[in-house]
Amino acid sequence: METTISSPSSSAIIIQTLTFILYIAILIGGIYLIRSIKSIKKRLDKLENEK
């Protein structure tokens, strides 16, 4: 415990890495969400055209 507290630089690197991973995860999630919404809209349009 004392070793991690005495070296704040390592904890800062860990925090930066976590925020970077989180940012990438949000970015990928956003792209996936947009793609899924577009595909759902296309399916709805096809169903409406078939009626």
PDB file of N, CA, C and O in Angstrom:
ATOM      1  N   MET A   1       0.826  -1.211   0.000  1.00  0.00           N
ATOM      2  CA  MET A   1       0.000   0.000   0.000  1.00  0.00           C
ATOM      3  C   MET A   1       0.865   1.268   0.000  1.00  0.00           C
ATOM      4  O   MET A   1       0.621   2.202  -0.765  1.00  0.00           O
ATOM      5  N   GLU A   2       1.887   1.281   0.880  1.00  0.00           N
ATOM      6  CA  GLU A   2       2.740   2.470   1.024  1.00  0.00           C
ATOM      7  C   GLU A   2       3.520   2.768  -0.263  1.00  0.00           C
ATOM      8  O   GLU A   2       3.777   3.931  -0.574  1.00  0.00           O
ATOM      9  N   THR A   3       3.897   1.722  -1.010  1.00  0.00           N
ATOM     10  CA  THR A   3       4.678   1.914  -2.235  1.00  0.00           C
ATOM     11  C   THR A   3       3.853   2.648  -3.296  1.00  0.00           C
ATOM     12  O   THR A   3       4.385   3.500  -4.008  1.00  0.00           O
ATOM     13  N   THR A   4       2.566   2.329  -3.408  1.00  0.00           N
ATOM     14  CA  THR A   4       1.705   2.979  -4.403  1.00  0.00           C
ATOM     15  C   THR A   4       1.460   4.443  -4.032  1.00  0.00           C
ATOM     16  O   THR A   4       1.377   5.304  -4.909  1.00  0.00           O
ATOM     17  N   ILE A   5       1.344   4.722  -2.733  1.00  0.00           N
ATOM     18  CA  ILE A   5       1.099   6.098  -2.267  1.00  0.00           C
ATOM     19  C   ILE A   5       2.351   6.960  -2.479  1.00  0.00           C
ATOM     20  O   ILE A   5       2.246   8.135  -2.830  1.00  0.00           O
ATOM     21  N   SER A   6       3.548   6.363  -2.262  1.00  0.00           N
ATOM     22  CA  SER A   6       4.801   7.118  -2.377  1.00  0.00           C
ATOM     23  C   SER A   6       5.122   7.474  -3.832  1.00  0.00           C
ATOM     24  O   SER A   6       5.892   8.402  -4.084  1.00  0.00           O
ATOM     25  N   SER A   7       4.535   6.740  -4.799  1.00  0.00           N
ATOM     26  CA  SER A   7       4.792   7.030  -6.219  1.00  0.00           C
ATOM     27  C   SER A   7       3.490   7.460  -6.902  1.00  0.00           C
ATOM     28  O   SER A   7       2.770   6.620  -7.442  1.00  0.00           O
ATOM     29  N   PRO A   8       3.184   8.761  -6.883  1.00  0.00           N
ATOM     30  CA  PRO A   8       1.934   9.240  -7.490  1.00  0.00           C
ATOM     31  C   PRO A   8       1.951   9.188  -9.020  1.00  0.00           C
ATOM     32  O   PRO A   8       0.896   9.197  -9.655  1.00  0.00           O
ATOM     33  N   SER A   9       3.149   9.135  -9.609  1.00  0.00           N
ATOM     34  CA  SER A   9       3.267   9.115 -11.070  1.00  0.00           C
ATOM     35  C   SER A   9       2.653   7.839 -11.649  1.00  0.00           C
ATOM     36  O   SER A   9       2.000   7.885 -12.692  1.00  0.00           O
ATOM     37  N   SER A  10       2.858   6.701 -10.977  1.00  0.00           N
ATOM     38  CA  SER A  10       2.319   5.429 -11.465  1.00  0.00           C
ATOM     39  C   SER A  10       0.789   5.439 -11.420  1.00  0.00           C
ATOM     40  O   SER A  10       0.137   4.944 -12.339  1.00  0.00           O
ATOM     41  N   SER A  11       0.220   6.001 -10.356  1.00  0.00           N
ATOM     42  CA  SER A  11      -1.240   6.076 -10.240  1.00  0.00           C
ATOM     43  C   SER A  11      -1.811   7.011 -11.306  1.00  0.00           C
ATOM     44  O   SER A  11      -2.896   6.765 -11.835  1.00  0.00           O
ATOM     45  N   ALA A  12      -1.083   8.078 -11.619  1.00  0.00           N
ATOM     46  CA  ALA A  12      -1.519   9.017 -12.659  1.00  0.00           C
ATOM     47  C   ALA A  12      -1.539   8.329 -14.018  1.00  0.00           C
ATOM     48  O   ALA A  12      -2.450   8.543 -14.818  1.00  0.00           O
ATOM     49  N   ILE A  13      -0.518   7.491 -14.275  1.00  0.00           N
ATOM     50  CA  ILE A  13      -0.450   6.748 -15.540  1.00  0.00           C
ATOM     51  C   ILE A  13      -1.627   5.775 -15.621  1.00  0.00           C
ATOM     52  O   ILE A  13      -2.239   5.623 -16.679  1.00  0.00           O
ATOM     53  N   ILE A  14      -1.941   5.123 -14.510  1.00  0.00           N
ATOM     54  CA  ILE A  14      -3.065   4.176 -14.469  1.00  0.00           C
ATOM     55  C   ILE A  14      -4.375   4.910 -14.759  1.00  0.00           C
ATOM     56  O   ILE A  14      -5.210   4.419 -15.519  1.00  0.00           O
ATOM     57  N   ILE A  15      -4.550   6.073 -14.159  1.00  0.00           N
ATOM     58  CA  ILE A  15      -5.772   6.876 -14.367  1.00  0.00           C
ATOM     59  C   ILE A  15      -5.870   7.313 -15.833  1.00  0.00           C
ATOM     60  O   ILE A  15      -6.943   7.254 -16.433  1.00  0.00           O
ATOM     61  N   GLN A  16      -4.743   7.752 -16.404  1.00  0.00           N
ATOM     62  CA  GLN A  16      -4.726   8.171 -17.818  1.00  0.00           C
ATOM     63  C   GLN A  16      -5.092   7.008 -18.724  1.00  0.00           C
ATOM     64  O   GLN A  16      -5.858   7.170 -19.673  1.00  0.00           O
ATOM     65  N   THR A  17      -4.537   5.820 -18.427  1.00  0.00           N
ATOM     66  CA  THR A  17      -4.823   4.628 -19.225  1.00  0.00           C
ATOM     67  C   THR A  17      -6.301   4.265 -19.137  1.00  0.00           C
ATOM     68  O   THR A  17      -6.927   3.940 -20.146  1.00  0.00           O
ATOM     69  N   LEU A  18      -6.855   4.320 -17.931  1.00  0.00           N
ATOM     70  CA  LEU A  18      -8.272   3.991 -17.731  1.00  0.00           C
ATOM     71  C   LEU A  18      -9.180   4.965 -18.480  1.00  0.00           C
ATOM     72  O   LEU A  18     -10.155   4.551 -19.107  1.00  0.00           O
ATOM     73  N   THR A  19      -8.863   6.250 -18.414  1.00  0.00           N
ATOM     74  CA  THR A  19      -9.671   7.255 -19.115  1.00  0.00           C
ATOM     75  C   THR A  19      -9.570   7.068 -20.627  1.00  0.00           C
ATOM     76  O   THR A  19     -10.551   7.255 -21.347  1.00  0.00           O
ATOM     77  N   PHE A  20      -8.372   6.696 -21.107  1.00  0.00           N
ATOM     78  CA  PHE A  20      -8.156   6.459 -22.535  1.00  0.00           C
ATOM     79  C   PHE A  20      -8.975   5.265 -23.006  1.00  0.00           C
ATOM     80  O   PHE A  20      -9.615   5.316 -24.057  1.00  0.00           O
ATOM     81  N   ILE A  21      -8.951   4.179 -22.216  1.00  0.00           N
ATOM     82  CA  ILE A  21      -9.735   2.984 -22.546  1.00  0.00           C
ATOM     83  C   ILE A  21     -11.226   3.321 -22.533  1.00  0.00           C
ATOM     84  O   ILE A  21     -11.973   2.884 -23.408  1.00  0.00           O
ATOM     85  N   LEU A  22     -11.651   4.095 -21.544  1.00  0.00           N
ATOM     86  CA  LEU A  22     -13.052   4.498 -21.423  1.00  0.00           C
ATOM     87  C   LEU A  22     -13.481   5.326 -22.637  1.00  0.00           C
ATOM     88  O   LEU A  22     -14.574   5.134 -23.169  1.00  0.00           O
ATOM     89  N   TYR A  23     -12.614   6.248 -23.071  1.00  0.00           N
ATOM     90  CA  TYR A  23     -12.889   7.096 -24.234  1.00  0.00           C
ATOM     91  C   TYR A  23     -13.063   6.252 -25.486  1.00  0.00           C
ATOM     92  O   TYR A  23     -13.991   6.472 -26.264  1.00  0.00           O
ATOM     93  N   ILE A  24     -12.164   5.277 -25.684  1.00  0.00           N
ATOM     94  CA  ILE A  24     -12.242   4.392 -26.851  1.00  0.00           C
ATOM     95  C   ILE A  24     -13.532   3.570 -26.791  1.00  0.00           C
ATOM     96  O   ILE A  24     -14.206   3.386 -27.805  1.00  0.00           O
ATOM     97  N   ALA A  25     -13.871   3.078 -25.591  1.00  0.00           N
ATOM     98  CA  ALA A  25     -15.081   2.268 -25.417  1.00  0.00           C
ATOM     99  C   ALA A  25     -16.333   3.072 -25.768  1.00  0.00           C
ATOM    100  O   ALA A  25     -17.237   2.558 -26.426  1.00  0.00           O
ATOM    101  N   ILE A  26     -16.386   4.327 -25.332  1.00  0.00           N
ATOM    102  CA  ILE A  26     -17.524   5.210 -25.638  1.00  0.00           C
ATOM    103  C   ILE A  26     -17.589   5.480 -27.143  1.00  0.00           C
ATOM    104  O   ILE A  26     -18.669   5.491 -27.734  1.00  0.00           O
ATOM    105  N   LEU A  27     -16.425   5.696 -27.752  1.00  0.00           N
ATOM    106  CA  LEU A  27     -16.350   5.969 -29.189  1.00  0.00           C
ATOM    107  C   LEU A  27     -16.872   4.776 -29.986  1.00  0.00           C
ATOM    108  O   LEU A  27     -17.705   4.940 -30.878  1.00  0.00           O
ATOM    109  N   ILE A  28     -16.385   3.571 -29.665  1.00  0.00           N
ATOM    110  CA  ILE A  28     -16.811   2.352 -30.356  1.00  0.00           C
ATOM    111  C   ILE A  28     -18.301   2.111 -30.103  1.00  0.00           C
ATOM    112  O   ILE A  28     -19.040   1.751 -31.020  1.00  0.00           O
ATOM    113  N   GLY A  29     -18.736   2.311 -28.865  1.00  0.00           N
ATOM    114  CA  GLY A  29     -20.144   2.128 -28.523  1.00  0.00           C
ATOM    115  C   GLY A  29     -21.046   3.079 -29.288  1.00  0.00           C
ATOM    116  O   GLY A  29     -22.126   2.695 -29.736  1.00  0.00           O
ATOM    117  N   GLY A  30     -20.605   4.319 -29.436  1.00  0.00           N
ATOM    118  CA  GLY A  30     -21.368   5.313 -30.182  1.00  0.00           C
ATOM    119  C   GLY A  30     -21.507   4.957 -31.644  1.00  0.00           C
ATOM    120  O   GLY A  30     -22.587   5.078 -32.221  1.00  0.00           O
ATOM    121  N   ILE A  31     -20.401   4.511 -32.251  1.00  0.00           N
ATOM    122  CA  ILE A  31     -20.417   4.111 -33.667  1.00  0.00           C
ATOM    123  C   ILE A  31     -21.354   2.916 -33.849  1.00  0.00           C
ATOM    124  O   ILE A  31     -22.148   2.884 -34.789  1.00  0.00           O
ATOM    125  N   TYR A  32     -21.259   1.931 -32.942  1.00  0.00           N
ATOM    126  CA  TYR A  32     -22.107   0.736 -33.011  1.00  0.00           C
ATOM    127  C   TYR A  32     -23.578   1.109 -32.867  1.00  0.00           C
ATOM    128  O   TYR A  32     -24.434   0.569 -33.569  1.00  0.00           O
ATOM    129  N   LEU A  33     -23.869   2.037 -31.950  1.00  0.00           N
ATOM    130  CA  LEU A  33     -25.237   2.485 -31.698  1.00  0.00           C
ATOM    131  C   LEU A  33     -25.815   3.163 -32.938  1.00  0.00           C
ATOM    132  O   LEU A  33     -26.955   2.898 -33.319  1.00  0.00           O
ATOM    133  N   ILE A  34     -25.020   4.048 -33.576  1.00  0.00           N
ATOM    134  CA  ILE A  34     -25.466   4.759 -34.781  1.00  0.00           C
ATOM    135  C   ILE A  34     -25.751   3.760 -35.901  1.00  0.00           C
ATOM    136  O   ILE A  34     -26.762   3.870 -36.595  1.00  0.00           O
ATOM    137  N   ARG A  35     -24.851   2.779 -36.074  1.00  0.00           N
ATOM    138  CA  ARG A  35     -25.033   1.773 -37.127  1.00  0.00           C
ATOM    139  C   ARG A  35     -26.292   0.961 -36.890  1.00  0.00           C
ATOM    140  O   ARG A  35     -27.050   0.703 -37.825  1.00  0.00           O
ATOM    141  N   SER A  36     -26.525   0.552 -35.636  1.00  0.00           N
ATOM    142  CA  SER A  36     -27.700  -0.259 -35.309  1.00  0.00           C
ATOM    143  C   SER A  36     -28.986   0.539 -35.536  1.00  0.00           C
ATOM    144  O   SER A  36     -29.977  -0.008 -36.019  1.00  0.00           O
ATOM    145  N   ILE A  37     -28.973   1.829 -35.190  1.00  0.00           N
ATOM    146  CA  ILE A  37     -30.147   2.690 -35.396  1.00  0.00           C
ATOM    147  C   ILE A  37     -30.433   2.817 -36.896  1.00  0.00           C
ATOM    148  O   ILE A  37     -31.589   2.763 -37.315  1.00  0.00           O
ATOM    149  N   LYS A  38     -29.382   2.985 -37.702  1.00  0.00           N
ATOM    150  CA  LYS A  38     -29.556   3.107 -39.155  1.00  0.00           C
ATOM    151  C   LYS A  38     -30.143   1.827 -39.736  1.00  0.00           C
ATOM    152  O   LYS A  38     -31.029   1.888 -40.589  1.00  0.00           O
ATOM    153  N   SER A  39     -29.660   0.663 -39.285  1.00  0.00           N
ATOM    154  CA  SER A  39     -30.155  -0.617 -39.792  1.00  0.00           C
ATOM    155  C   SER A  39     -31.611  -0.828 -39.387  1.00  0.00           C
ATOM    156  O   SER A  39     -32.401  -1.361 -40.166  1.00  0.00           O
ATOM    157  N   ILE A  40     -31.971  -0.412 -38.171  1.00  0.00           N
ATOM    158  CA  ILE A  40     -33.361  -0.529 -37.703  1.00  0.00           C
ATOM    159  C   ILE A  40     -34.272   0.360 -38.556  1.00  0.00           C
ATOM    160  O   ILE A  40     -35.373  -0.051 -38.921  1.00  0.00           O
ATOM    161  N   LYS A  41     -33.818   1.576 -38.873  1.00  0.00           N
ATOM    162  CA  LYS A  41     -34.606   2.486 -39.715  1.00  0.00           C
ATOM    163  C   LYS A  41     -34.823   1.887 -41.101  1.00  0.00           C
ATOM    164  O   LYS A  41     -35.914   1.994 -41.661  1.00  0.00           O
ATOM    165  N   LYS A  42     -33.777   1.252 -41.662  1.00  0.00           N
ATOM    166  CA  LYS A  42     -33.898   0.620 -42.978  1.00  0.00           C
ATOM    167  C   LYS A  42     -34.925  -0.499 -42.936  1.00  0.00           C
ATOM    168  O   LYS A  42     -35.729  -0.639 -43.858  1.00  0.00           O
ATOM    169  N   ARG A  43     -34.906  -1.302 -41.870  1.00  0.00           N
ATOM    170  CA  ARG A  43     -35.868  -2.395 -41.722  1.00  0.00           C
ATOM    171  C   ARG A  43     -37.287  -1.859 -41.632  1.00  0.00           C
ATOM    172  O   ARG A  43     -38.198  -2.413 -42.247  1.00  0.00           O
ATOM    173  N   LEU A  44     -37.487  -0.788 -40.874  1.00  0.00           N
ATOM    174  CA  LEU A  44     -38.816  -0.184 -40.733  1.00  0.00           C
ATOM    175  C   LEU A  44     -39.308   0.354 -42.075  1.00  0.00           C
ATOM    176  O   LEU A  44     -40.482   0.207 -42.414  1.00  0.00           O
ATOM    177  N   ASP A  45     -38.407   0.978 -42.839  1.00  0.00           N
ATOM    178  CA  ASP A  45     -38.780   1.501 -44.156  1.00  0.00           C
ATOM    179  C   ASP A  45     -39.197   0.361 -45.079  1.00  0.00           C
ATOM    180  O   ASP A  45     -40.159   0.501 -45.834  1.00  0.00           O
ATOM    181  N   LYS A  46     -38.482  -0.772 -45.029  1.00  0.00           N
ATOM    182  CA  LYS A  46     -38.814  -1.927 -45.865  1.00  0.00           C
ATOM    183  C   LYS A  46     -40.188  -2.464 -45.500  1.00  0.00           C
ATOM    184  O   LYS A  46     -40.979  -2.805 -46.380  1.00  0.00           O
ATOM    185  N   LEU A  47     -40.473  -2.540 -44.211  1.00  0.00           N
ATOM    186  CA  LEU A  47     -41.776  -3.036 -43.756  1.00  0.00           C
ATOM    187  C   LEU A  47     -42.903  -2.112 -44.221  1.00  0.00           C
ATOM    188  O   LEU A  47     -43.963  -2.587 -44.630  1.00  0.00           O
ATOM    189  N   GLU A  48     -42.684  -0.807 -44.162  1.00  0.00           N
ATOM    190  CA  GLU A  48     -43.694   0.164 -44.597  1.00  0.00           C
ATOM    191  C   GLU A  48     -43.924   0.074 -46.105  1.00  0.00           C
ATOM    192  O   GLU A  48     -45.058   0.206 -46.567  1.00  0.00           O
ATOM    193  N   ASN A  49     -42.854  -0.150 -46.876  1.00  0.00           N
ATOM    194  CA  ASN A  49     -42.977  -0.249 -48.333  1.00  0.00           C
ATOM    195  C   ASN A  49     -43.725  -1.518 -48.741  1.00  0.00           C
ATOM    196  O   ASN A  49     -44.431  -1.520 -49.749  1.00  0.00           O
ATOM    197  N   GLU A  50     -43.576  -2.592 -47.971  1.00  0.00           N
ATOM    198  CA  GLU A  50     -44.240  -3.859 -48.293  1.00  0.00           C
ATOM    199  C   GLU A  50     -45.749  -3.780 -48.088  1.00  0.00           C
ATOM    200  O   GLU A  50     -46.500  -4.483 -48.764  1.00  0.00           O
ATOM    201  N   LYS A  51     -46.199  -2.936 -47.167  1.00  0.00           N
ATOM    202  CA  LYS A  51     -47.638  -2.833 -46.864  1.00  0.00           C
ATOM    203  C   LYS A  51     -48.435  -2.312 -48.056  1.00  0.00           C
ATOM    204  O   LYS A  51     -49.654  -2.167 -47.968  1.00  0.00           O
TER     205      LYS A  51
END
